[in-house]
């Protein structure tokens, strides 16, 4: 059989990624950076196409890989903030040539709404204001999801256990087989107690604890450990959930 350099590179990359799980020195360095960078609010330092995007570059790259592979018709995101993530996902869908992004927030601040609505990527963005766990709003979201062949969901609003668990229960049904349900800020469980004072979420009460409880009764989802081993630096460890059935 002739050599296949493309497949050889893919296999070598997979081996490197898998080996990261047992690379203690690399994992310790990543853990230290995760702690100190979160304390320093590192994720607030970046923009995408002119709008602040409160994400780590590593997670942005992971999302790009997922979106390219899944080619979703709809991406649902709870939590809008400045709108950078909405615009990032919309720009990727624009390159793919299909799909739209639906953003949900309990309070879309007027100055942010104006900036998002005046952005070139607004053509692929819709927004709904209201609590992401309000039944009436979830039914409105369902209208966007019905009939779509491929749907992806990102949860990035209130990070308490109860809220995220409710979001998981409401929005997991929209995720299509082979697509992803991404839960951001699972890193809270791995950070020191009260690393940022005044937040409602903390160790023992955060997105990761909600993910673990959700997975106990939802075997159709698994944690994509390859993404965790690839990134190491991330705000969403064990938060990349793939729907397998």
Residue pairs with C-beta under 8 A, 6 or more apart in sequence:
14 226
17 226
17 229
17 230
18 226
18 229
20 26
20 27
20 229
20 230
20 232
21 27
21 225
21 229
26 232
27 232
30 232
30 233
31 190
33 233
34 187
34 190
34 191
34 233
34 234
35 190
35 191
35 192
35 195
37 43
37 56
37 233
38 187
38 191
38 195
38 196
38 235
39 195
39 196
41 196
42 56
43 54
43 55
43 56
43 235
44 52
44 54
46 52
46 53
46 55
46 57
46 60
46 84
47 53
47 84
48 60
48 84
48 85
48 87
48 88
48 91
49 87
49 88
49 91
49 119
49 120
49 121
50 119
51 82
51 83
51 84
51 87
51 115
51 116
51 119
52 81
52 82
52 84
53 60
53 82
53 84
53 85
53 87
53 88
54 81
54 82
54 84
54 85
55 63
55 84
55 85
55 88
55 184
55 235
56 233
56 234
56 235
58 231
58 232
58 233
58 234
59 184
59 231
59 234
59 235
59 236
60 88
62 227
62 230
62 231
62 234
62 240
63 88
63 89
63 154
63 182
64 92
66 152
66 180
66 182
66 240
67 75
67 89
67 92
67 93
67 96
67 152
68 92
68 96
70 150
70 152
70 178
70 179
70 180
71 96
71 98
71 99
71 150
72 93
72 99
72 148
72 150
72 151
72 152
72 179
73 98
73 99
73 100
73 148
73 149
73 150
73 151
74 99
74 100
74 101
74 102
74 144
74 145
74 148
74 150
74 151
74 152
75 89
75 93
75 99
75 100
75 101
75 102
75 151
75 152
75 153
75 154
76 101
76 102
76 104
76 141
76 144
76 145
76 151
76 152
76 153
76 154
76 171
76 174
77 85
77 86
77 89
77 101
77 102
77 103
77 104
77 153
77 154
77 155
77 156
78 104
78 105
78 132
78 154
78 155
78 156
78 157
78 167
78 171
79 104
79 105
79 132
79 155
79 156
79 157
79 158
79 184
80 86
80 103
80 104
80 105
80 108
80 112
80 116
80 127
81 105
81 112
82 112
82 115
83 103
83 112
83 115
83 116
83 119
85 154
85 156
86 101
86 103
86 116
86 121
86 125
86 127
87 116
87 119
87 121
87 125
89 101
89 154
90 100
90 101
90 121
90 122
90 123
90 124
90 125
91 121
93 99
93 100
93 101
93 124
94 121
94 123
94 124
99 124
100 124
100 125
100 126
100 144
101 124
101 125
101 126
102 125
102 126
102 127
102 128
102 141
102 144
103 125
103 126
103 127
103 128
104 127
104 128
104 129
104 130
104 132
104 137
104 141
104 157
105 127
105 129
105 132
105 157
106 129
106 130
106 131
106 132
106 157
107 129
108 127
108 129
113 127
116 122
116 125
116 127
119 125
126 144
128 137
128 140
128 141
130 136
130 137
131 137
132 138
132 155
132 157
132 158
132 167
132 170
132 171
133 163
133 166
133 167
133 170
138 170
138 171
141 171
141 174
142 174
145 151
145 174
148 176
149 176
150 176
150 178
150 179
151 174
151 175
151 176
151 179
152 175
152 179
152 180
152 181
152 182
153 171
153 172
153 174
153 175
153 180
153 181
153 182
154 182
154 184
155 164
155 167
155 168
155 171
155 181
155 182
155 183
155 184
155 207
156 184
156 185
157 163
157 167
158 164
158 200
158 201
159 185
159 188
159 199
159 200
159 201
159 206
159 207
160 200
160 201
160 205
160 206
161 201
161 204
161 205
161 206
161 207
161 209
161 210
161 213
162 210
164 183
164 206
164 207
164 210
164 211
165 210
165 213
165 214
168 181
168 183
168 210
168 211
168 214
168 218
169 214
171 181
172 181
172 214
172 218
172 221
172 243
175 181
175 221
175 243
176 243
177 220
177 243
177 244
177 245
178 242
178 243
178 244
179 242
179 243
180 224
180 240
180 241
180 242
180 243
181 221
181 241
181 243
182 236
182 239
182 240
182 241
183 207
183 208
183 210
183 211
183 236
183 239
183 241
184 207
184 235
184 236
184 239
185 201
185 206
185 207
185 235
185 236
185 239
186 206
186 207
186 208
186 211
186 235
186 236
186 237
186 238
186 239
187 208
187 234
187 235
187 236
187 237
188 201
188 202
188 203
188 206
188 207
188 208
189 203
189 204
189 206
189 207
189 208
189 209
190 208
190 237
191 203
193 202
193 203
194 202
201 207
207 239
208 237
208 238
208 239
211 223
211 238
211 239
211 241
212 238
214 221
215 221
215 222
215 223
215 241
219 245
220 243
220 244
220 245
221 241
221 242
221 243
221 244
222 241
222 242
222 244
223 238
223 240
223 241
223 242
224 240
224 241
224 242
227 240
228 234
228 237
228 238
228 240
231 237
